[in-house]
C-alpha cells in the first residue's frame, strides 16, 4: 500500500480533477443517473491524492541530502501553489456538497487545475532555506491565528447581542432608544464568524505545524499552547458542523450558544499560550547547549588566564 502511494504524482491529482470537470460538463447534455455520486467519489480521490502528494514532497525534502539543515519543508513556490490549489479544492467540495444543483465547478476547477499547472511550471525553482521558510510560516501562523481570534470574538459579541435583543423583543422593548441590529443580521454575522474562525484557526494551526517541523524537526503536540489551540480547532469544526445540521428556523439561538462556547475555548487557548513558552522567541535547544558550552569554556579560559598571571 505504501509503495502504491509513493507512486502518486501531480499528474494523478490533475487527472482526478479533470475527470470531475468532465463529469460536471456532462450535466449540460441532460440528466445522467449516478453522475453526482461519481463527482463526489472522484473529488474524494482527487483530494486524497493531493494530500498524499504534498506529504510525499514534504518527506522528500526532509530526506534529501543536506535537507535537514538547508532545504525548507514545504518552502518553494511550487509547494505553495499546491497548497493554494488544495485549499481551493476543499472549498469547492464543501460548497458542492451543500448545493450540488449549482454549477460552480466551471469556475473552481479550472482555477484549481491552473494552480496545479503553475506548480508544475515552478517545479524547477529551488526551495527556500529553512530559515526563510520559518519566517514565512511564522507570519502565516500569526496572521491566521489573529484573524481567527478576531472572528471568534466578533461572533461572541454578536451572540451576546443576539441574546439581549431576543430578550428585549420578548419584553416588547425593542423599539426604545437602545437599538440593536435585528436578530436575522446578528444570526447571519454569528454564522459567518463561526465559519471564518474555523478556516482561519485551521490555517494557523497547519502553518504552526509546518513552522515547527522546519524549526525543530517535530511538532510538540504536548505543548500546552499547541494542545489548546488544537482543541479550539476541533471545537470550531464540531460547532460549525452542528450549526449547519440544524434547520434554518432553529439555527439562530443554537449558533449563538456555540459561538459563546467558542469564546470560552479561545480564552483557554490564550491562557495556554501566555502561560507557557509557546509563541515566545526561542532558540534551538542545540544552539542553547552549544552556547552554554561556549560560556563554560570562556569562564574556564578566563580562570586559567588569571592563574597564569
FENGIGI-V122576 format. One record per pair of residues at least 6 apart in sequence whose ideal C-beta (glycine too) atoms are under 8 Angstrom apart, sorted by the first residue. I is the first residue (numbers start at 1). J is the second residue. If there is no record, write none. Layout:
<<I J> <I J>>
This chain:
<<5 52> <5 56> <6 56> <8 49> <8 52> <8 53> <8 56> <9 53> <10 53> <10 82> <10 116> <10 119> <10 120> <12 49> <12 53> <13 46> <13 49> <13 50> <13 53> <13 116> <14 113> <14 116> <14 117> <16 42> <16 43> <16 45> <16 46> <16 49> <16 50> <17 43> <17 46> <17 89> <17 109> <17 112> <17 113> <17 116> <18 113> <19 42> <20 39> <20 42> <20 43> <20 46> <20 105> <20 109> <21 105> <21 106> <21 109> <21 110> <21 113> <23 35> <23 38> <23 39> <23 42> <24 39> <24 103> <24 105> <24 106> <24 109> <25 106> <26 32> <26 35> <27 35> <27 103> <36 100> <39 96> <39 100> <39 105> <40 96> <40 97> <43 89> <43 92> <43 93> <43 96> <46 89> <47 86> <47 89> <47 90> <47 93> <50 82> <50 85> <50 86> <50 89> <51 86> <53 82> <54 74> <54 79> <54 82> <54 83> <54 86> <57 74> <57 79> <57 82> <58 73> <58 74> <58 213> <61 67> <61 71> <61 72> <61 73> <61 74> <61 75> <61 127> <62 68> <62 73> <62 213> <64 71> <68 217> <69 130> <70 129> <70 130> <71 127> <71 129> <71 130> <72 127> <72 128> <72 129> <72 130> <72 131> <72 132> <72 133> <72 134> <72 214> <73 130> <73 133> <73 210> <73 213> <73 214> <74 80> <74 83> <74 133> <74 210> <75 127> <75 128> <75 129> <75 130> <75 132> <75 133> <75 136> <75 137> <75 214> <76 122> <76 125> <76 126> <76 127> <76 128> <77 122> <77 125> <78 119> <78 120> <78 122> <78 123> <78 125> <79 119> <79 127> <81 115> <81 116> <81 118> <81 119> <81 122> <82 115> <82 116> <82 119> <84 115> <85 112> <85 113> <85 115> <85 116> <85 119> <87 203> <88 108> <88 111> <88 112> <88 115> <89 108> <89 112> <91 108> <92 104> <92 105> <92 108> <92 109> <92 112> <95 102> <95 104> <95 108> <96 102> <96 104> <96 105> <98 244> <127 133> <128 136> <130 214> <130 215> <133 210> <133 211> <133 214> <134 211> <134 214> <134 215> <137 207> <137 208> <137 210> <137 211> <137 214> <138 207> <138 211> <140 203> <140 204> <140 207> <141 204> <141 207> <141 208> <141 211> <142 204> <143 204> <144 200> <144 201> <144 203> <144 204> <144 207> <145 200> <145 201> <145 204> <145 205> <145 208> <145 229> <147 196> <147 200> <147 204> <148 196> <148 197> <148 198> <148 199> <148 200> <148 201> <148 204> <149 197> <149 266> <149 270> <151 193> <151 194> <151 196> <151 197> <151 200> <152 193> <152 197> <152 201> <152 236> <152 259> <152 262> <152 263> <152 266> <153 263> <153 266> <154 189> <154 193> <155 189> <155 190> <155 193> <155 194> <155 197> <155 259> <155 262> <155 263> <156 259> <156 260> <156 262> <156 263> <156 266> <158 186> <158 189> <158 190> <158 193> <158 256> <158 259> <159 186> <159 190> <159 255> <159 256> <159 257> <159 259> <159 260> <159 263> <160 260> <161 180> <161 181> <161 186> <162 183> <162 186> <162 187> <162 190> <162 252> <162 253> <162 256> <163 256> <164 180> <165 174> <165 180> <165 181> <165 182> <165 183> <165 186> <166 183> <166 253> <168 174> <168 176> <168 178> <168 180> <169 183> <174 180> <180 186> <181 189> <183 252> <187 251> <187 252> <187 255> <187 256> <190 252> <190 255> <190 256> <190 259> <191 243> <191 251> <191 255> <193 259> <194 236> <194 239> <194 240> <194 243> <194 255> <194 258> <194 259> <194 262> <195 240> <197 236> <197 262> <198 233> <198 236> <198 237> <198 239> <198 240> <201 229> <201 232> <201 233> <201 236> <202 233> <202 236> <202 237> <204 229> <205 229> <205 230> <205 233> <208 226> <208 229> <209 219> <212 218> <212 219> <212 220> <213 219> <215 284> <216 284> <216 285> <219 226> <220 226> <221 227> <221 230> <223 276> <223 278> <224 272> <224 275> <224 276> <224 278> <225 269> <225 272> <225 273> <225 276> <225 278> <225 279> <226 278> <227 272> <228 265> <228 268> <228 269> <228 271> <228 272> <228 273> <229 269> <229 272> <229 273> <231 265> <231 268> <231 269> <232 262> <232 265> <232 266> <232 268> <232 269> <235 261> <235 262> <235 265> <236 262> <236 265> <239 258> <239 259> <239 261> <239 262> <242 254> <242 258> <243 251> <243 254> <243 255> <243 258> <246 254> <272 278> <273 279> <283 291>>
